[in-house]
Every structure is written in structure tokens, then in C-alpha cells.
Amino acid sequence: MNTVRLNITLPTSVNDDITRYAEELNEKKSHLIASALDMYFDYLDIKIAEQRLNDDVSTESMDDFFDSLDTNV
């Protein structure tokens, strides 16, 4: 796994939480942060998908989509 080093600024309370959980779970802080960000990005993907569903964008049914593929081949 490729990694990069980042220097970030966090509120003290967030750092304290990360430290506490890292000690409790016997994990590295960087692993906890990476896992938390992965979960947050999954959450954002869902929020973006929901937003796209709610946007007024014309859509076509799956049947129509596949019918158009059959006629264009």
C-alpha cells in the first residue's frame, strides 16, 4: 500500500479522541484516521448519489436503455 505523509492541524479534542481510541484498540493513530476517512468517504458517496437522485435530471428506464443498445448494435 502506497502511503504519503501529511501534516494536518486538528482540534485538541479530536486528537485526544484519536489517542484514546488508538490506545483502547491497540491501533496506530494513522490507521484509525485512515479507516475513519474511508468510512466518511463512503458516507459522502451515498449523500452524493442521493443528491443526484433528487436532482431534476431526465432519466431513462433500464428497459429503454437496453432496447437502445440492441437497436444500435
GIJO-V567039 format. One record per residue. N is the residue number from 1. RES is the residue in one small letter. NEAR is the number of other ideal C-beta (glycine too) atoms within 10 Angstrom. Layout:
N:RES:NEAR ; N:RES:NEAR
This chain:
1:m:3 ; 2:n:3 ; 3:t:7 ; 4:v:4 ; 5:r:5 ; 6:l:7 ; 7:n:4 ; 8:i:5 ; 9:t:5 ; 10:l:11 ; 11:p:8 ; 12:t:7 ; 13:s:8 ; 14:v:10 ; 15:n:12 ; 16:d:11 ; 17:d:13 ; 18:i:17 ; 19:t:12 ; 20:r:10 ; 21:y:13 ; 22:a:16 ; 23:e:10 ; 24:e:8 ; 25:l:10 ; 26:n:6 ; 27:e:14 ; 28:k:10 ; 29:k:13 ; 30:s:13 ; 31:h:11 ; 32:l:16 ; 33:i:17 ; 34:a:13 ; 35:s:11 ; 36:a:12 ; 37:l:10 ; 38:d:10 ; 39:m:10 ; 40:y:10 ; 41:f:9 ; 42:d:10 ; 43:y:10 ; 44:l:10 ; 45:d:10 ; 46:i:9 ; 47:k:10 ; 48:i:10 ; 49:a:10 ; 50:e:10 ; 51:q:9 ; 52:r:10 ; 53:l:9 ; 54:n:8 ; 55:d:8 ; 56:d:4 ; 57:v:7 ; 58:s:4 ; 59:t:10 ; 60:e:9 ; 61:s:8 ; 62:m:8 ; 63:d:8 ; 64:d:10 ; 65:f:10 ; 66:f:9 ; 67:d:12 ; 68:s:11 ; 69:l:9 ; 70:d:7 ; 71:t:6 ; 72:n:6 ; 73:v:5
